[in-house]
């Protein structure tokens, strides 16, 4: 996993993991610590994550996204810090408890998040495990469309 250097020499890694039965995970690694956000197909976050990333890349800040983990809501928030840097925080959306807060390069954060998002959809995302549904074919599986939407949006070949 590629690590992003933060303002105070910490290293941030971003990683998506695919599980089964409608679950995936978004992992943030900060030095030796990890913050894990469970992603559920019941509250599918992927299109919202694409919009959030577009806001970051287009400098439409501040921006935030709430991710419903089926009982717990995480808030990913980004504020402008200076001309080139952002302040990124992960917090509890209900009581604003902050779990992680860093300052890093805006362009590098957006690039790393986008690269990992694309890698996940190219290599790991399995539409047949995104939800407790069985489909007779990929044409019937609406989550194959999600994979195609993400990869088309970033102009990447579907492998």
Backbone bond lengths (Angstrom), bond angles and torsions (degrees), N, CA, C in turn:
res aa  C-N    CA-C-N  psi(-1)  N-CA   C-N-CA  omega(-1)  CA-C   N-CA-C  phi
1 X - - - 1.436 - - 1.528 108.47 -
2 X 1.322 114.81 131.41 1.465 120.36 178.54 1.526 108.67 -74.78
3 X 1.320 115.90 139.18 1.459 121.29 -178.48 1.522 109.70 -110.37
4 X 1.306 115.93 139.58 1.454 123.96 179.17 1.525 108.52 -99.34
5 X 1.326 117.03 132.43 1.463 121.85 179.23 1.526 109.34 -79.76
6 X 1.330 117.90 131.20 1.457 121.82 178.19 1.528 110.01 -96.90
7 X 1.318 115.40 175.15 1.465 121.07 -176.02 1.533 112.14 -57.51
8 X 1.311 117.75 -40.56 1.466 119.98 -176.81 1.531 111.99 -101.36
9 X 1.334 115.46 34.63 1.470 123.64 173.29 1.521 114.16 68.47
10 X 1.323 117.93 16.02 1.453 120.01 172.55 1.525 108.51 -81.07
11 X 1.314 116.43 162.20 1.458 120.81 179.51 1.520 109.42 -117.40
12 X 1.348 115.75 129.80 1.456 122.26 -179.32 1.515 109.31 -114.10
13 X 1.323 116.47 128.93 1.457 122.52 173.90 1.521 109.72 -117.37
14 X 1.319 116.11 146.67 1.465 122.21 179.70 1.520 107.03 -125.51
15 X 1.344 116.65 130.69 1.456 119.85 -175.38 1.529 110.09 -148.03
16 X 1.335 116.57 133.69 1.462 122.48 172.72 1.523 108.31 -103.59
17 X 1.332 116.00 141.60 1.461 122.17 178.80 1.523 108.25 -129.78
18 X 1.332 117.03 136.55 1.463 122.60 177.64 1.513 109.65 -95.39
19 X 1.314 116.76 132.17 1.458 122.28 172.39 1.524 108.00 -115.32
20 X 1.292 117.38 -162.77 1.457 121.42 179.67 1.524 110.24 -113.30
21 X 1.333 114.75 171.20 1.465 123.19 173.12 1.525 113.26 58.59
22 X 1.320 116.52 39.75 1.457 120.44 173.76 1.509 115.55 86.62
23 X 1.325 117.76 21.47 1.462 120.54 -178.84 1.524 112.15 -127.54
24 X 1.303 114.44 142.88 1.459 123.35 170.04 1.528 105.15 -141.29
25 X 1.313 116.72 178.61 1.461 119.19 -178.99 1.519 110.00 -144.99
26 X 1.320 114.92 139.81 1.454 122.76 173.13 1.524 106.57 -106.78
27 X 1.323 116.16 120.55 1.459 121.08 -175.77 1.527 109.49 -114.02
28 X 1.327 114.40 133.97 1.460 121.56 171.94 1.521 106.70 -115.43
29 X 1.319 116.59 122.32 1.463 123.06 179.15 1.524 107.38 -107.15
30 X 1.314 116.82 120.49 1.459 121.46 177.16 1.518 107.10 -120.42
31 X 1.338 114.97 105.59 1.461 121.68 -171.97 1.531 108.53 54.39
32 X 1.302 118.74 -116.86 1.470 121.48 -177.94 1.526 112.77 -93.92
33 X 1.322 117.87 -6.21 1.461 121.27 -177.65 1.518 110.77 -95.83
34 X 1.352 114.76 151.85 1.460 120.91 177.47 1.513 108.85 -126.82
35 X 1.328 115.41 141.53 1.452 120.13 168.83 1.517 106.64 -120.42
36 X 1.327 116.84 123.14 1.456 123.05 -174.10 1.517 110.25 -109.60
37 X 1.328 115.79 131.27 1.462 121.66 177.44 1.525 107.24 -118.59
38 X 1.320 115.48 118.23 1.460 120.24 178.69 1.519 109.49 -78.41
39 X 1.323 115.76 132.81 1.458 122.96 179.92 1.521 107.70 -109.50
40 X 1.309 116.69 128.03 1.460 121.95 -175.73 1.524 110.25 -118.41
41 X 1.336 115.69 140.56 1.459 118.65 177.12 1.525 111.41 -69.58
42 X 1.332 118.52 -17.48 1.467 121.34 176.88 1.527 109.44 -64.61
43 X 1.323 116.83 -37.45 1.461 123.29 176.72 1.531 107.88 -122.58
44 X 1.318 116.51 62.42 1.464 123.79 -172.63 1.539 111.08 -51.21
45 X 1.340 117.77 116.94 1.462 120.65 -175.47 1.526 115.34 -96.00
46 X 1.338 118.46 -3.42 1.458 119.20 -166.08 1.527 114.51 -66.34
47 X 1.328 118.27 -42.40 1.467 118.70 178.66 1.527 110.84 -68.40
48 X 1.340 117.15 -35.48 1.466 119.88 175.92 1.530 110.65 -65.76
49 X 1.336 117.12 -37.35 1.466 120.06 176.78 1.528 110.81 -63.64
50 X 1.340 117.06 -37.48 1.470 119.84 176.50 1.529 110.60 -62.53
51 X 1.320 117.49 -42.50 1.470 121.08 179.87 1.524 110.95 -66.89
52 X 1.330 116.39 -40.61 1.464 121.56 178.72 1.527 110.12 -61.67
53 X 1.319 116.21 -44.66 1.457 120.94 178.73 1.533 110.86 -64.31
54 X 1.329 117.11 -38.43 1.467 120.22 176.91 1.532 110.73 -62.86
55 X 1.330 117.00 -38.88 1.470 120.11 176.76 1.525 110.95 -61.21
56 X 1.333 116.20 -43.66 1.470 120.26 -179.92 1.526 110.26 -63.82
57 X 1.325 115.60 -48.06 1.467 120.67 -177.56 1.526 112.27 -64.25
58 X 1.337 116.68 -31.94 1.472 121.57 -177.24 1.520 112.78 -94.99
59 X 1.340 116.32 6.63 1.466 121.89 176.76 1.531 112.72 65.09
60 X 1.344 116.65 30.39 1.468 121.07 174.67 1.532 107.32 -91.68
61 X 1.315 114.38 81.18 1.462 121.16 -173.59 1.519 109.82 -121.64
62 X 1.322 118.62 148.55 1.463 126.78 5.10 1.529 111.24 -74.62
63 X 1.319 114.90 159.39 1.458 121.66 176.03 1.520 108.85 -143.58
64 X 1.313 114.97 153.44 1.456 119.10 178.58 1.516 110.08 -152.57
65 X 1.315 114.94 161.25 1.450 121.65 175.68 1.519 107.58 -140.51
66 X 1.325 114.94 137.68 1.461 121.00 174.14 1.520 107.59 -100.86
67 X 1.320 115.84 131.41 1.457 121.03 178.44 1.522 107.93 -116.48
68 X 1.326 114.85 116.54 1.460 121.51 -179.98 1.518 108.38 -84.77
69 X 1.327 115.15 115.28 1.459 121.69 -178.73 1.540 111.06 -96.31
70 X 1.327 116.93 27.00 1.461 123.51 -176.76 1.524 110.99 60.89
71 X 1.300 115.74 64.95 1.453 120.78 176.91 1.507 113.10 125.23
72 X 1.303 117.55 -18.73 1.460 122.70 178.31 1.521 106.61 -138.16
73 X 1.316 116.87 137.21 1.461 119.58 -178.90 1.519 109.21 -116.62
74 X 1.334 114.78 119.62 1.463 121.43 175.92 1.522 109.05 -95.52
75 X 1.306 115.34 143.17 1.453 122.20 178.23 1.520 108.52 -116.27
76 X 1.332 116.12 121.71 1.466 122.04 173.88 1.523 105.57 -101.41
77 X 1.325 116.44 119.53 1.462 120.89 -173.16 1.527 109.89 -126.94
78 X 1.333 114.57 138.52 1.467 120.27 177.27 1.519 109.38 -130.57
79 X 1.329 114.24 128.24 1.463 122.99 173.48 1.519 108.43 -116.71
80 X 1.305 115.44 153.59 1.468 120.89 172.71 1.521 107.48 -73.02
81 X 1.336 117.40 132.61 1.466 121.44 178.24 1.529 110.21 -100.48
82 X 1.336 115.49 -48.99 1.461 122.20 173.34 1.520 107.38 -153.14
83 X 1.318 118.17 -163.04 1.470 120.51 -174.97 1.520 114.02 -59.13
84 X 1.318 117.65 -31.73 1.462 120.45 -174.67 1.522 114.22 -119.67
85 X 1.321 116.90 -9.46 1.460 119.22 -173.57 1.528 112.10 -118.13
86 X 1.333 113.59 155.41 1.451 122.05 176.14 1.521 109.26 -121.90
87 X 1.320 114.73 160.37 1.456 120.70 168.92 1.517 106.49 -109.51
88 X 1.316 116.18 119.09 1.466 122.99 -177.44 1.516 108.25 -109.24
89 X 1.334 115.67 131.14 1.461 119.04 176.95 1.524 110.25 -135.48
90 X 1.323 113.40 150.85 1.461 122.28 172.14 1.519 105.38 -118.55
91 X 1.330 115.69 127.96 1.456 118.16 -178.14 1.518 111.61 -145.57
92 X 1.318 114.39 165.66 1.452 122.25 174.18 1.527 106.56 -74.24
93 X 1.321 117.56 121.74 1.462 121.33 -175.54 1.523 112.45 -69.37
94 X 1.323 117.07 -19.65 1.461 119.49 -176.41 1.527 113.11 -87.90
95 X 1.327 118.10 -36.33 1.461 118.94 -177.55 1.533 113.25 -123.94
96 X 1.334 116.61 4.84 1.468 124.42 177.63 1.525 114.68 63.67
97 X 1.330 118.02 17.05 1.459 120.46 173.69 1.523 108.43 -61.45
98 X 1.320 116.64 129.07 1.463 121.37 -177.19 1.523 109.06 -93.41
99 X 1.332 115.28 126.14 1.462 121.68 179.17 1.523 111.86 -95.77
100 X 1.328 115.90 -32.02 1.458 120.64 -177.71 1.523 107.43 -152.72
101 X 1.326 116.49 138.10 1.463 120.89 176.08 1.521 107.63 -147.37
102 X 1.330 115.61 125.78 1.459 120.35 -179.56 1.524 109.96 -140.40
103 X 1.315 114.92 162.57 1.459 122.53 171.53 1.515 106.76 -118.12
104 X 1.335 115.79 129.23 1.466 119.64 -178.34 1.525 109.95 -151.65
105 X 1.306 115.36 172.67 1.463 122.41 179.31 1.533 109.80 -67.35
106 X 1.316 116.39 126.15 1.457 121.85 -178.70 1.527 111.77 -60.01
107 X 1.317 117.41 -48.48 1.469 120.86 -177.87 1.525 111.32 -64.18
108 X 1.327 116.87 -40.99 1.465 120.35 -179.64 1.526 110.88 -66.95
109 X 1.338 117.61 -40.47 1.463 121.08 178.04 1.524 109.85 -61.57
110 X 1.327 116.78 -49.79 1.466 120.99 -179.11 1.526 110.78 -60.86
111 X 1.323 117.00 -42.96 1.465 121.04 -179.54 1.528 110.94 -64.45
112 X 1.333 116.92 -44.40 1.460 119.84 -178.44 1.532 111.12 -67.79
113 X 1.335 117.23 -42.15 1.460 120.09 179.17 1.529 110.01 -63.12
114 X 1.322 116.92 -45.56 1.467 121.54 179.80 1.527 110.98 -61.30
115 X 1.322 117.42 -44.81 1.469 120.99 -179.31 1.531 111.13 -62.12
116 X 1.315 117.06 -41.25 1.467 120.12 179.76 1.523 110.92 -71.56
117 X 1.320 117.83 -36.89 1.466 122.24 177.40 1.532 109.79 -61.53
118 X 1.316 116.18 -46.12 1.466 121.15 178.20 1.525 110.57 -64.41
119 X 1.335 117.78 -45.77 1.466 121.11 179.08 1.523 110.38 -56.34
120 X 1.327 116.17 -44.84 1.461 121.01 -179.62 1.529 111.07 -59.05
121 X 1.334 116.84 -47.78 1.464 118.85 -177.70 1.525 112.45 -73.08
122 X 1.309 118.16 -28.52 1.465 120.33 176.67 1.520 112.21 -75.33
123 X 1.322 117.41 -40.83 1.459 121.26 -167.89 1.524 115.42 -108.61
124 X 1.330 118.24 -35.33 1.463 119.85 -169.69 1.522 115.32 -113.40
125 X 1.325 117.62 -33.37 1.465 119.31 -174.44 1.520 110.06 -61.56
126 X 1.323 115.71 126.72 1.464 121.91 178.93 1.522 108.10 -120.58
127 X 1.334 117.25 106.84 1.462 120.11 -177.97 1.526 112.95 -58.11
128 X 1.326 117.13 -25.84 1.463 120.02 -179.63 1.526 112.82 -75.53
129 X 1.328 116.87 -13.02 1.463 120.42 177.27 1.522 112.09 -110.99
130 X 1.315 116.33 3.90 1.456 119.46 176.72 1.518 106.88 -95.69
131 X 1.306 114.71 82.67 1.458 122.00 -179.30 1.517 110.49 116.09
132 X 1.310 115.39 152.20 1.471 121.15 178.77 1.520 109.28 -89.57
133 X 1.296 115.68 63.86 1.456 120.86 -178.99 1.516 108.99 -129.22
134 X 1.276 116.04 151.55 1.463 118.18 172.81 1.524 107.41 -119.09
135 X 1.308 115.58 135.40 1.451 122.02 -178.85 1.520 108.38 -122.57
136 X 1.317 115.53 145.86 1.458 119.67 179.93 1.521 111.85 -71.54
137 X 1.328 116.70 -29.21 1.467 119.82 -179.36 1.517 109.47 -152.99
138 X 1.337 115.91 166.45 1.464 120.33 177.57 1.529 111.22 -61.86
139 X 1.336 117.52 -29.21 1.468 120.13 -179.95 1.519 111.07 -64.86
140 X 1.344 117.30 -29.54 1.456 121.15 179.90 1.526 112.20 -84.01
141 X 1.314 118.05 -14.46 1.454 122.22 -173.80 1.523 109.53 -89.67
142 X 1.335 116.42 108.90 1.466 120.60 -178.02 1.527 111.54 -64.27
143 X 1.328 117.78 -20.47 1.459 120.05 -178.53 1.528 111.80 -77.87
144 X 1.327 118.33 -16.51 1.471 120.27 169.20 1.529 108.39 -65.26
145 X 1.339 116.39 -36.55 1.462 120.51 176.68 1.522 111.02 -62.60
146 X 1.333 117.32 -40.34 1.460 120.79 178.22 1.519 110.72 -58.18
147 X 1.322 116.64 -47.16 1.461 120.75 178.89 1.529 110.05 -58.68
148 X 1.330 117.13 -44.88 1.465 121.38 179.34 1.527 111.85 -64.97
149 X 1.337 117.41 -38.29 1.464 121.35 178.97 1.527 109.97 -61.99
150 X 1.336 116.40 -47.29 1.468 120.14 -178.62 1.521 110.53 -62.82
151 X 1.320 116.80 -50.23 1.465 119.71 -176.21 1.529 111.90 -67.62
152 X 1.325 117.83 -35.56 1.461 120.90 176.53 1.525 110.44 -67.22
153 X 1.331 116.13 -41.28 1.469 120.63 179.37 1.536 110.50 -56.60
154 X 1.317 116.82 -41.38 1.466 120.58 -179.40 1.527 112.32 -93.48
155 X 1.331 116.19 9.83 1.460 123.51 176.86 1.525 111.41 53.12
156 X 1.332 114.73 51.97 1.453 122.17 -179.45 1.524 108.28 -120.43
157 X 1.307 116.19 142.30 1.471 120.98 177.93 1.520 109.99 -67.06
158 X 1.311 116.04 138.87 1.453 122.62 175.47 1.523 107.97 -81.91
159 X 1.331 116.98 114.73 1.464 120.08 -178.36 1.501 111.99 -97.56
